[in-house]
Amino acid sequence: MKDLTATYFFKAKSGVTPEFASQAICEEQTTGTWTDISTVNQSTEYVHTYDGEVLGVEPFNDGFITRIRYPYEIFEPGNVPQYLSVIAGNLFGLGKLEAVRLLDIDIPKELAGSGAKFGIDGVRKLGGTEKSRRPHIGTIIKPKVGLNPKDTAKVAYEAALGGLDLIKDDETLTNQSFCPLFERLDAVMDSLDKVKHETGKKVLYAVNVTCGGDKIVELAEKAVRAGANMIMVDVLTAGFSAVQALASNPQISVPIHVHRTMHGALTRNQSHGIAMRPIAKLVRCVGGDQLHTGSISGKMGGKADEIISDNRAITENFFDLKPVFPVSSGGLHPGKVAAEISGLGREVVLQAGGGIHGHPKGTTAGVIAMIQAMDAALENIPAAEYAKTHEELRLALEKWGN
Protein backbone atom coordinates (compact mmCIF):
# COMPACT_ATOMS: atom_id res chain seq x y z
CA MET A 1 0.00 0.00 0.00
CA LYS A 2 1.24 3.48 -0.90
CA ASP A 3 -0.72 5.26 1.85
CA LEU A 4 0.74 6.34 5.20
CA THR A 5 -0.86 5.19 8.46
CA ALA A 6 -0.46 7.08 11.73
CA THR A 7 -1.29 5.85 15.22
CA TYR A 8 -2.47 8.26 17.91
CA PHE A 9 -3.38 8.14 21.58
CA PHE A 10 -6.03 10.65 22.58
CA LYS A 11 -8.36 11.73 25.35
CA ALA A 12 -11.66 13.27 24.26
CA LYS A 13 -13.26 16.22 26.03
CA SER A 14 -16.28 15.49 28.22
CA GLY A 15 -19.33 14.81 26.07
CA VAL A 16 -17.31 13.95 22.95
CA THR A 17 -17.44 10.35 21.77
CA PRO A 18 -14.12 8.71 20.85
CA GLU A 19 -15.47 8.00 17.37
CA PHE A 20 -16.27 11.69 16.82
CA ALA A 21 -12.88 12.73 18.20
CA SER A 22 -10.91 10.38 15.95
CA GLN A 23 -12.93 11.49 12.93
CA ALA A 24 -12.17 15.10 13.86
CA ILE A 25 -8.44 14.33 13.71
CA CYS A 26 -8.86 12.61 10.37
CA GLU A 27 -10.84 15.44 8.80
CA GLU A 28 -8.70 18.26 10.23
CA GLN A 29 -5.54 16.72 8.78
CA THR A 30 -6.97 15.97 5.34
CA THR A 31 -9.94 17.59 3.52
CA GLY A 32 -12.26 18.63 6.35
CA THR A 33 -12.96 21.78 8.29
CA TRP A 34 -15.25 22.81 11.16
CA THR A 35 -18.36 23.67 9.10
CA ASP A 36 -20.09 23.06 5.78
CA ILE A 37 -18.36 24.96 2.97
CA SER A 38 -19.60 26.14 -0.42
CA THR A 39 -16.39 25.11 -2.17
CA VAL A 40 -17.34 21.45 -1.91
CA ASN A 41 -20.21 20.85 -4.30
CA GLN A 42 -21.18 18.56 -7.15
CA SER A 43 -18.36 19.82 -9.34
CA THR A 44 -15.70 19.43 -6.63
CA GLU A 45 -16.76 16.13 -5.09
CA TYR A 46 -13.45 14.72 -6.33
CA VAL A 47 -11.73 16.19 -3.27
CA HIS A 48 -13.15 13.36 -1.19
CA THR A 49 -10.73 11.07 -3.02
CA TYR A 50 -8.18 12.56 -0.62
CA ASP A 51 -10.15 12.01 2.58
CA GLY A 52 -8.37 10.16 5.34
CA GLU A 53 -9.88 7.05 6.91
CA VAL A 54 -10.24 6.09 10.56
CA LEU A 55 -9.18 2.45 10.69
CA GLY A 56 -10.29 1.81 14.26
CA VAL A 57 -10.69 3.16 17.78
CA GLU A 58 -9.84 1.14 20.87
CA PRO A 59 -9.75 1.95 24.61
CA PHE A 60 -6.24 2.29 26.04
CA ASN A 61 -5.42 3.21 29.63
CA ASP A 62 -7.36 6.42 30.36
CA GLY A 63 -7.95 7.23 26.70
CA PHE A 64 -8.12 5.69 23.25
CA ILE A 65 -5.88 4.54 20.42
CA THR A 66 -6.85 5.31 16.84
CA ARG A 67 -5.19 4.51 13.52
CA ILE A 68 -5.73 6.84 10.58
CA ARG A 69 -4.88 6.18 6.95
CA TYR A 70 -3.70 9.19 4.98
CA PRO A 71 -3.83 8.88 1.17
CA TYR A 72 -0.50 8.89 -0.58
CA GLU A 73 -1.68 11.68 -2.88
CA ILE A 74 -1.88 14.30 -0.11
CA PHE A 75 1.86 14.01 0.52
CA GLU A 76 4.61 15.63 -1.49
CA PRO A 77 7.20 12.83 -1.79
CA GLY A 78 10.46 13.80 -0.12
CA ASN A 79 9.04 16.87 1.64
CA VAL A 80 9.30 15.77 5.28
CA PRO A 81 8.15 19.14 6.71
CA GLN A 82 4.96 18.66 4.69
CA TYR A 83 4.60 15.09 6.01
CA LEU A 84 4.67 16.53 9.52
CA SER A 85 2.06 19.15 8.68
CA VAL A 86 -0.29 16.27 7.84
CA ILE A 87 0.45 13.72 10.55
CA ALA A 88 1.32 16.20 13.32
CA GLY A 89 -0.27 19.48 12.37
CA ASN A 90 -3.30 21.30 13.81
CA LEU A 91 -4.62 18.22 15.60
CA PHE A 92 -2.79 19.13 18.83
CA GLY A 93 -4.99 22.21 19.21
CA LEU A 94 -8.37 20.63 18.44
CA GLY A 95 -10.94 21.80 20.98
CA LYS A 96 -12.70 18.42 21.06
CA LEU A 97 -9.57 16.78 22.45
CA GLU A 98 -8.17 17.01 25.95
CA ALA A 99 -4.87 15.52 24.75
CA VAL A 100 -3.46 13.73 21.71
CA ARG A 101 -0.11 12.05 21.05
CA LEU A 102 1.35 10.81 17.78
CA LEU A 103 2.68 7.37 18.69
CA ASP A 104 3.89 5.84 15.44
CA ILE A 105 3.83 6.07 11.66
CA ASP A 106 3.94 3.39 8.99
CA ILE A 107 5.73 4.95 6.03
CA PRO A 108 5.28 3.47 2.54
CA LYS A 109 8.26 2.94 0.29
CA GLU A 110 7.16 5.75 -2.00
CA LEU A 111 7.54 8.28 0.85
CA ALA A 112 10.56 6.75 2.61
CA GLY A 113 13.36 8.69 0.92
CA SER A 114 16.86 7.40 0.29
CA GLY A 115 18.18 7.22 3.86
CA ALA A 116 21.75 7.27 5.11
CA LYS A 117 24.98 7.10 3.14
CA PHE A 118 26.80 5.05 5.79
CA GLY A 119 24.43 3.54 8.32
CA ILE A 120 25.65 1.14 10.99
CA ASP A 121 27.87 -0.94 8.74
CA GLY A 122 29.48 2.10 7.16
CA VAL A 123 30.28 3.66 10.52
CA ARG A 124 31.58 0.33 11.81
CA LYS A 125 33.87 0.02 8.79
CA LEU A 126 35.32 3.46 9.53
CA GLY A 127 35.87 2.41 13.15
CA GLY A 128 37.18 -1.08 12.39
CA THR A 129 34.44 -2.96 14.26
CA GLU A 130 32.59 -4.55 11.35
CA LYS A 131 33.78 -8.02 12.47
CA SER A 132 33.56 -7.75 16.25
CA ARG A 133 30.10 -6.06 16.17
CA ARG A 134 30.79 -4.76 19.66
CA PRO A 135 29.08 -1.60 20.91
CA HIS A 136 30.86 1.62 20.11
CA ILE A 137 32.09 3.79 22.96
CA GLY A 138 31.76 7.55 22.64
CA THR A 139 32.14 10.71 24.66
CA ILE A 140 31.13 14.36 24.60
CA ILE A 141 33.52 17.24 25.07
CA LYS A 142 32.97 18.49 28.63
CA PRO A 143 32.42 21.09 29.90
CA LYS A 144 29.80 21.37 27.17
CA VAL A 145 30.69 25.01 26.42
CA GLY A 146 33.50 27.29 27.52
CA LEU A 147 36.71 25.54 26.47
CA ASN A 148 38.90 27.17 23.84
CA PRO A 149 40.04 25.16 20.77
CA LYS A 150 43.39 24.20 22.31
CA ASP A 151 41.85 22.81 25.49
CA THR A 152 39.04 21.14 23.54
CA ALA A 153 41.68 19.32 21.50
CA LYS A 154 43.48 18.33 24.70
CA VAL A 155 40.30 16.69 26.02
CA ALA A 156 39.83 14.94 22.67
CA TYR A 157 43.41 13.67 22.69
CA GLU A 158 43.10 12.25 26.20
CA ALA A 159 39.81 10.57 25.31
CA ALA A 160 41.16 9.11 22.07
CA LEU A 161 44.18 7.67 23.88
CA GLY A 162 41.79 5.52 25.89
CA GLY A 163 40.66 3.75 22.73
CA LEU A 164 37.11 4.97 22.16
CA ASP A 165 35.33 5.24 18.81
CA LEU A 166 33.57 8.61 18.84
CA ILE A 167 34.05 12.10 20.22
CA LYS A 168 31.36 14.70 19.69
CA ASP A 169 30.56 18.30 20.42
CA ASP A 170 27.72 18.94 22.80
CA GLU A 171 24.47 20.26 21.36
CA THR A 172 25.10 23.82 22.58
CA LEU A 173 28.59 24.10 21.08
CA THR A 174 28.58 25.39 17.51
CA ASN A 175 30.63 28.35 16.25
CA GLN A 176 30.85 30.66 19.25
CA SER A 177 33.57 33.27 19.59
CA PHE A 178 35.29 31.50 22.51
CA CYS A 179 35.71 28.34 20.40
CA PRO A 180 35.42 29.02 16.65
CA LEU A 181 34.35 25.94 14.75
CA PHE A 182 37.22 25.73 12.28
CA GLU A 183 39.91 26.44 14.86
CA ARG A 184 38.37 23.74 17.03
CA LEU A 185 38.08 21.31 14.14
CA ASP A 186 41.70 21.79 13.09
CA ALA A 187 42.96 21.36 16.65
CA VAL A 188 40.85 18.28 17.39
CA MET A 189 41.68 16.54 14.11
CA ASP A 190 45.38 17.21 14.69
CA SER A 191 45.04 15.51 18.07
CA LEU A 192 43.20 12.55 16.58
CA ASP A 193 45.80 12.21 13.83
CA LYS A 194 48.46 12.12 16.52
CA VAL A 195 46.59 9.36 18.37
CA LYS A 196 46.19 7.37 15.17
CA HIS A 197 49.93 7.62 14.56
CA GLU A 198 50.67 6.57 18.14
CA THR A 199 48.11 3.79 18.56
CA GLY A 200 46.69 2.98 15.12
CA LYS A 201 43.18 3.77 16.35
CA LYS A 202 40.94 5.92 14.14
CA VAL A 203 38.49 8.02 16.12
CA LEU A 204 35.52 9.86 14.64
CA TYR A 205 34.83 13.45 15.66
CA ALA A 206 31.28 14.77 15.17
CA VAL A 207 31.69 18.52 14.82
CA ASN A 208 28.42 20.38 15.36
CA VAL A 209 27.45 22.26 12.19
CA THR A 210 23.94 23.15 13.38
CA CYS A 211 23.04 26.61 12.12
CA GLY A 212 20.48 28.38 9.92
CA GLY A 213 19.02 26.64 6.90
CA ASP A 214 20.62 29.12 4.54
CA LYS A 215 24.12 28.29 5.79
CA ILE A 216 24.24 24.69 7.03
CA VAL A 217 25.13 22.95 3.75
CA GLU A 218 27.91 25.42 2.97
CA LEU A 219 29.25 25.16 6.52
CA ALA A 220 29.24 21.35 6.42
CA GLU A 221 30.98 21.29 3.03
CA LYS A 222 33.70 23.56 4.39
CA ALA A 223 34.05 21.38 7.48
CA VAL A 224 34.53 18.25 5.35
CA ARG A 225 37.10 20.02 3.18
CA ALA A 226 38.87 21.10 6.37
CA GLY A 227 39.21 17.47 7.48
CA ALA A 228 36.03 16.61 9.43
CA ASN A 229 35.39 12.86 9.46
CA MET A 230 31.85 13.21 10.89
CA ILE A 231 29.37 16.04 11.32
CA MET A 232 26.65 16.54 13.90
CA VAL A 233 23.21 18.14 13.52
CA ASP A 234 20.56 18.99 16.13
CA VAL A 235 17.61 17.70 14.11
CA LEU A 236 14.70 19.26 15.97
CA THR A 237 16.20 22.72 16.19
CA ALA A 238 17.70 22.77 12.68
CA GLY A 239 14.91 20.72 11.09
CA PHE A 240 14.60 17.40 9.28
CA SER A 241 15.28 19.24 6.02
CA ALA A 242 18.71 20.21 7.30
CA VAL A 243 19.68 16.56 7.75
CA GLN A 244 18.14 15.71 4.40
CA ALA A 245 20.06 18.45 2.60
CA LEU A 246 23.34 17.29 4.13
CA ALA A 247 22.75 13.58 3.47
CA SER A 248 21.82 14.17 -0.17
CA ASN A 249 24.86 16.36 -0.88
CA PRO A 250 27.65 14.37 -2.58
CA GLN A 251 30.26 16.80 -1.23
CA ILE A 252 29.44 15.78 2.33
CA SER A 253 31.11 12.39 2.31
CA VAL A 254 31.12 11.71 6.07
CA PRO A 255 28.58 10.20 8.48
CA ILE A 256 25.91 12.41 10.08
CA HIS A 257 25.50 12.18 13.84
CA VAL A 258 21.97 13.32 14.75
CA HIS A 259 21.24 14.79 18.17
CA ARG A 260 17.66 15.13 19.40
CA THR A 261 18.02 18.13 21.71
CA MET A 262 14.62 19.66 22.61
CA HIS A 263 12.89 16.32 22.04
CA GLY A 264 11.51 16.27 25.58
CA ALA A 265 9.19 19.15 24.71
CA LEU A 266 7.52 16.74 22.27
CA THR A 267 8.11 13.29 23.74
CA ARG A 268 7.99 13.55 27.53
CA ASN A 269 4.23 13.89 28.08
CA GLN A 270 2.82 10.39 27.66
CA SER A 271 -0.62 11.77 26.76
CA HIS A 272 0.22 14.67 24.45
CA GLY A 273 2.80 15.55 21.82
CA ILE A 274 4.90 13.29 19.63
CA ALA A 275 6.60 10.06 20.69
CA MET A 276 10.20 9.33 19.73
CA ARG A 277 9.18 6.58 17.27
CA PRO A 278 7.97 8.88 14.46
CA ILE A 279 10.96 11.17 14.97
CA ALA A 280 13.34 8.21 14.73
CA LYS A 281 11.71 6.85 11.59
CA LEU A 282 11.85 10.24 9.88
CA VAL A 283 15.52 10.66 10.80
CA ARG A 284 16.17 7.33 9.11
CA CYS A 285 14.31 8.51 6.02
CA VAL A 286 16.19 11.82 5.72
CA GLY A 287 19.63 10.26 6.08
CA GLY A 288 20.93 10.27 9.64
CA ASP A 289 23.70 7.72 10.28
CA GLN A 290 23.53 7.87 14.08
CA LEU A 291 20.66 9.02 16.29
CA HIS A 292 20.25 9.60 20.01
CA THR A 293 17.34 7.45 21.16
CA GLY A 294 17.89 7.37 24.92
CA SER A 295 19.33 5.17 27.63
CA ILE A 296 17.45 2.72 29.81
CA SER A 297 19.52 3.41 32.93
CA GLY A 298 20.69 7.01 32.53
CA LYS A 299 19.52 10.38 33.80
CA MET A 300 17.08 11.40 31.09
CA GLY A 301 14.23 9.03 31.82
CA GLY A 302 12.37 7.06 29.18
CA LYS A 303 10.71 3.66 29.23
CA ALA A 304 12.94 0.72 28.39
CA ASP A 305 10.36 -0.99 26.18
CA GLU A 306 9.82 2.19 24.16
CA ILE A 307 13.54 2.78 23.69
CA ILE A 308 14.11 -0.82 22.63
CA SER A 309 11.29 -0.53 20.09
CA ASP A 310 12.58 2.83 18.86
CA ASN A 311 16.00 1.27 18.28
CA ARG A 312 14.40 -1.63 16.48
CA ALA A 313 12.55 0.79 14.20
CA ILE A 314 15.83 2.25 12.93
CA THR A 315 17.90 -0.94 12.81
CA GLU A 316 15.57 -3.56 11.35
CA ASN A 317 14.97 -4.00 7.62
CA PHE A 318 13.06 -1.08 6.13
CA PHE A 319 12.88 -1.30 2.35
CA ASP A 320 16.44 -0.60 1.09
CA LEU A 321 17.35 2.06 3.65
CA LYS A 322 20.48 1.48 5.70
CA PRO A 323 20.02 0.92 9.46
CA VAL A 324 20.85 3.82 11.76
CA PHE A 325 23.27 3.46 14.71
CA PRO A 326 21.30 4.15 17.95
CA VAL A 327 23.11 6.28 20.52
CA SER A 328 22.53 5.76 24.24
CA SER A 329 23.57 8.75 26.33
CA GLY A 330 22.63 10.94 29.29
CA GLY A 331 24.08 10.10 32.68
CA LEU A 332 25.94 6.98 31.58
CA HIS A 333 29.04 5.72 33.40
CA PRO A 334 30.85 2.36 33.57
CA GLY A 335 28.47 1.04 36.22
CA LYS A 336 25.54 1.37 33.82
CA VAL A 337 27.13 -0.25 30.79
CA ALA A 338 25.94 -3.78 31.54
CA ALA A 339 22.32 -2.65 31.86
CA GLU A 340 22.51 -0.80 28.54
CA ILE A 341 24.00 -3.74 26.66
CA SER A 342 21.60 -6.18 28.28
CA GLY A 343 18.63 -4.09 27.21
CA LEU A 344 19.79 -2.58 23.94
CA GLY A 345 22.19 -5.19 22.57
CA ARG A 346 25.46 -4.72 20.71
CA GLU A 347 24.24 -2.43 17.93
CA VAL A 348 24.49 0.72 20.03
CA VAL A 349 26.83 3.61 20.75
CA LEU A 350 27.36 4.00 24.51
CA GLN A 351 28.17 7.63 25.02
CA ALA A 352 29.32 9.07 28.35
CA GLY A 353 30.35 12.62 29.16
CA GLY A 354 30.66 13.16 32.88
CA GLY A 355 30.91 9.38 33.29
CA ILE A 356 34.25 9.53 31.47
CA HIS A 357 35.68 12.96 32.27
CA GLY A 358 34.70 12.63 35.94
CA HIS A 359 36.83 9.53 36.49
CA PRO A 360 39.19 9.90 39.50
CA LYS A 361 42.21 9.41 37.23
CA GLY A 362 40.98 11.61 34.41
CA THR A 363 39.60 11.28 30.90
CA THR A 364 41.85 8.55 29.51
CA ALA A 365 41.19 6.33 32.50
CA GLY A 366 37.49 7.10 32.18
CA VAL A 367 37.45 5.79 28.63
CA ILE A 368 39.40 2.69 29.65
CA ALA A 369 36.89 2.05 32.44
CA MET A 370 33.99 2.25 29.96
CA ILE A 371 35.73 -0.21 27.65
CA GLN A 372 36.48 -2.54 30.56
CA ALA A 373 32.83 -2.39 31.59
CA MET A 374 31.81 -3.22 28.03
CA ASP A 375 34.25 -6.14 27.85
CA ALA A 376 32.92 -7.49 31.14
CA ALA A 377 29.32 -7.25 29.95
CA LEU A 378 30.09 -8.99 26.66
CA GLU A 379 31.82 -11.80 28.58
CA ASN A 380 28.89 -12.03 31.03
CA ILE A 381 31.14 -11.17 33.96
CA PRO A 382 29.67 -8.89 36.66
CA ALA A 383 31.34 -5.49 36.60
CA ALA A 384 32.27 -5.74 40.30
CA GLU A 385 34.04 -9.04 39.66
CA TYR A 386 35.86 -7.73 36.59
CA ALA A 387 36.91 -4.65 38.55
CA LYS A 388 39.01 -6.76 40.91
CA THR A 389 41.66 -7.02 38.20
CA HIS A 390 40.95 -3.78 36.32
CA GLU A 391 41.82 -0.67 38.28
CA GLU A 392 40.13 1.91 36.08
CA LEU A 393 36.81 0.10 36.34
CA ARG A 394 37.25 -0.40 40.07
CA LEU A 395 37.76 3.32 40.66
CA ALA A 396 34.73 4.17 38.51
CA LEU A 397 32.50 1.79 40.42
CA GLU A 398 33.77 3.12 43.72
CA LYS A 399 32.76 6.61 42.63
CA TRP A 400 29.44 5.98 40.86
CA GLY A 401 28.39 2.44 41.80
CA ASN A 402 26.61 -0.02 39.55
Solvent accessible surface area in square Angstrom, and as a share of the most:
residue,aa,sasa,rsa
1,M,181,0.81
2,K,98,0.41
3,D,29,0.15
4,L,1,0.00
5,T,11,0.07
6,A,0,0.00
7,T,24,0.14
8,Y,0,0.00
9,F,10,0.04
10,F,0,0.00
11,K,40,0.17
12,A,24,0.19
13,K,89,0.38
14,S,118,0.76
15,G,85,0.81
16,V,30,0.17
17,T,74,0.43
18,P,29,0.18
19,E,107,0.48
20,F,112,0.47
21,A,0,0.00
22,S,1,0.00
23,Q,72,0.32
24,A,19,0.15
25,I,0,0.00
26,C,1,0.01
27,E,73,0.33
28,E,56,0.25
29,Q,15,0.07
30,T,32,0.19
31,T,48,0.28
32,G,27,0.26
33,T,63,0.37
34,W,225,0.79
35,T,62,0.36
36,D,141,0.73
37,I,75,0.38
38,S,100,0.65
39,T,97,0.56
40,V,48,0.28
41,N,68,0.35
42,Q,176,0.78
43,S,88,0.57
44,T,31,0.18
45,E,89,0.40
46,Y,140,0.53
47,V,37,0.21
48,H,87,0.39
49,T,96,0.56
50,Y,81,0.31
51,D,47,0.24
52,G,11,0.11
53,E,77,0.34
54,V,39,0.22
55,L,77,0.39
56,G,32,0.31
57,V,40,0.23
58,E,114,0.51
59,P,110,0.69
60,F,99,0.41
61,N,132,0.68
62,D,102,0.53
63,G,5,0.04
64,F,54,0.23
65,I,32,0.16
66,T,0,0.00
67,R,99,0.36
68,I,0,0.00
69,R,50,0.18
70,Y,0,0.00
71,P,5,0.03
72,Y,42,0.16
73,E,107,0.48
74,I,38,0.19
75,F,11,0.04
76,E,96,0.43
77,P,74,0.47
78,G,34,0.33
79,N,46,0.24
80,V,3,0.02
81,P,68,0.43
82,Q,45,0.20
83,Y,1,0.00
84,L,42,0.21
85,S,66,0.42
86,V,12,0.07
87,I,0,0.00
88,A,17,0.14
89,G,25,0.24
90,N,107,0.55
91,L,0,0.00
92,F,53,0.22
93,G,67,0.65
94,L,35,0.17
95,G,57,0.55
96,K,96,0.41
97,L,13,0.07
98,E,109,0.49
99,A,10,0.08
100,V,1,0.01
101,R,7,0.02
102,L,0,0.00
103,L,42,0.21
104,D,33,0.17
105,I,1,0.00
106,D,72,0.37
107,I,10,0.05
108,P,7,0.04
109,K,125,0.53
110,E,79,0.35
111,L,3,0.01
112,A,2,0.01
113,G,44,0.42
114,S,101,0.65
115,G,8,0.08
116,A,7,0.06
117,K,76,0.32
118,F,42,0.17
119,G,0,0.00
120,I,5,0.03
121,D,82,0.42
122,G,17,0.16
123,V,0,0.00
124,R,0,0.00
125,K,151,0.64
126,L,51,0.26
127,G,13,0.13
128,G,61,0.58
129,T,4,0.03
130,E,74,0.33
131,K,188,0.80
132,S,59,0.38
133,R,72,0.26
134,R,47,0.17
135,P,0,0.00
136,H,2,0.01
137,I,0,0.00
138,G,0,0.00
139,T,0,0.00
140,I,16,0.08
141,I,2,0.01
142,K,59,0.25
143,P,78,0.49
144,K,77,0.33
145,V,62,0.36
146,G,53,0.51
147,L,39,0.19
148,N,67,0.35
149,P,18,0.11
150,K,162,0.68
151,D,53,0.28
152,T,1,0.00
153,A,8,0.06
154,K,119,0.50
155,V,24,0.14
156,A,0,0.00
157,Y,48,0.18
158,E,49,0.22
159,A,0,0.00
160,A,1,0.01
161,L,67,0.33
162,G,10,0.10
163,G,25,0.24
164,L,0,0.00
165,D,3,0.02
166,L,1,0.01
167,I,0,0.00
168,K,2,0.01
169,D,0,0.00
170,D,7,0.03
171,E,36,0.16
172,T,69,0.40
173,L,5,0.03
174,T,36,0.21
175,N,84,0.43
176,Q,54,0.24
177,S,109,0.70
178,F,79,0.33
179,C,0,0.00
180,P,40,0.25
181,L,0,0.00
182,F,66,0.28
183,E,102,0.46
184,R,0,0.00
185,L,0,0.00
186,D,69,0.36
187,A,25,0.20
188,V,0,0.00
189,M,24,0.11
190,D,95,0.49
191,S,15,0.10
192,L,7,0.04
193,D,84,0.44
194,K,108,0.46
195,V,0,0.00
196,K,100,0.42
197,H,167,0.75
198,E,85,0.38
199,T,76,0.44
200,G,57,0.55
201,K,40,0.17
202,K,71,0.30
203,V,3,0.02
204,L,3,0.02
205,Y,0,0.00
206,A,0,0.00
207,V,0,0.00
208,N,0,0.00
209,V,0,0.00
210,T,20,0.12
211,C,43,0.26
212,G,39,0.38
213,G,70,0.68
214,D,122,0.63
215,K,122,0.52
216,I,3,0.01
217,V,42,0.24
218,E,96,0.43
219,L,29,0.15
220,A,0,0.00
221,E,35,0.15
222,K,85,0.36
223,A,0,0.00
224,V,26,0.15
225,R,169,0.62
226,A,44,0.34
227,G,37,0.35
228,A,5,0.04
229,N,24,0.12
230,M,0,0.00
231,I,0,0.00
232,M,0,0.00
233,V,0,0.00
234,D,5,0.03
235,V,0,0.00
236,L,29,0.15
237,T,76,0.44
238,A,28,0.22
239,G,24,0.23
240,F,15,0.06
241,S,50,0.32
242,A,8,0.07
243,V,0,0.00
244,Q,48,0.21
245,A,38,0.30
246,L,0,0.00
247,A,10,0.07
248,S,83,0.53
249,N,24,0.12
250,P,104,0.65
251,Q,113,0.50
252,I,1,0.01
253,S,69,0.44
254,V,15,0.09
255,P,1,0.00
256,I,3,0.02
257,H,0,0.00
258,V,0,0.00
259,H,25,0.11
260,R,25,0.09
261,T,31,0.18
262,M,106,0.47
263,H,35,0.15
264,G,31,0.30
265,A,87,0.67
266,L,53,0.27
267,T,13,0.07
268,R,203,0.74
269,N,87,0.45
270,Q,81,0.36
271,S,26,0.17
272,H,61,0.27
273,G,10,0.10
274,I,19,0.10
275,A,9,0.07
276,M,14,0.06
277,R,48,0.17
278,P,1,0.01
279,I,6,0.03
280,A,0,0.00
281,K,35,0.15
282,L,2,0.01
283,V,0,0.00
284,R,4,0.01
285,C,5,0.03
286,V,5,0.03
287,G,0,0.00
288,G,0,0.00
289,D,1,0.01
290,Q,1,0.00
291,L,0,0.00
292,H,8,0.04
293,T,2,0.01
294,G,4,0.04
295,S,3,0.02
296,I,47,0.24
297,S,29,0.19
298,G,24,0.23
299,K,149,0.63
300,M,116,0.52
301,G,47,0.45
302,G,60,0.57
303,K,107,0.46
304,A,47,0.36
305,D,95,0.49
306,E,54,0.24
307,I,8,0.04
308,I,53,0.27
309,S,32,0.21
310,D,7,0.03
311,N,12,0.06
312,R,110,0.40
313,A,24,0.19
314,I,0,0.00
315,T,39,0.22
316,E,95,0.43
317,N,155,0.80
318,F,42,0.17
319,F,101,0.42
320,D,117,0.61
321,L,12,0.06
322,K,89,0.38
323,P,40,0.25
324,V,0,0.00
325,F,0,0.00
326,P,1,0.00
327,V,0,0.00
328,S,0,0.00
329,S,18,0.12
330,G,16,0.15
331,G,35,0.34
332,L,5,0.02
333,H,18,0.08
334,P,1,0.01
335,G,10,0.09
336,K,49,0.21
337,V,1,0.01
338,A,47,0.37
339,A,45,0.35
340,E,0,0.00
341,I,17,0.08
342,S,99,0.64
343,G,24,0.23
344,L,23,0.11
345,G,28,0.27
346,R,106,0.39
347,E,56,0.25
348,V,0,0.00
349,V,0,0.00
350,L,0,0.00
351,Q,0,0.00
352,A,1,0.01
353,G,8,0.07
354,G,46,0.44
355,G,7,0.07
356,I,0,0.00
357,H,38,0.17
358,G,26,0.25
359,H,7,0.03
360,P,78,0.49
361,K,124,0.52
362,G,27,0.26
363,T,14,0.08
364,T,39,0.23
365,A,10,0.08
366,G,0,0.00
367,V,0,0.00
368,I,54,0.28
369,A,0,0.00
370,M,0,0.00
371,I,38,0.19
372,Q,22,0.10
373,A,2,0.02
374,M,4,0.02
375,D,46,0.24
376,A,1,0.01
377,A,18,0.14
378,L,48,0.24
379,E,100,0.45
380,N,137,0.70
381,I,57,0.29
382,P,93,0.58
383,A,15,0.11
384,A,56,0.44
385,E,89,0.40
386,Y,31,0.12
387,A,6,0.05
388,K,146,0.62
389,T,112,0.65
390,H,48,0.21
391,E,76,0.34
392,E,41,0.18
393,L,0,0.00
394,R,92,0.33
395,L,29,0.14
396,A,0,0.00
397,L,21,0.10
398,E,117,0.52
399,K,108,0.46
400,W,73,0.26
401,G,28,0.27
402,N,119,0.61
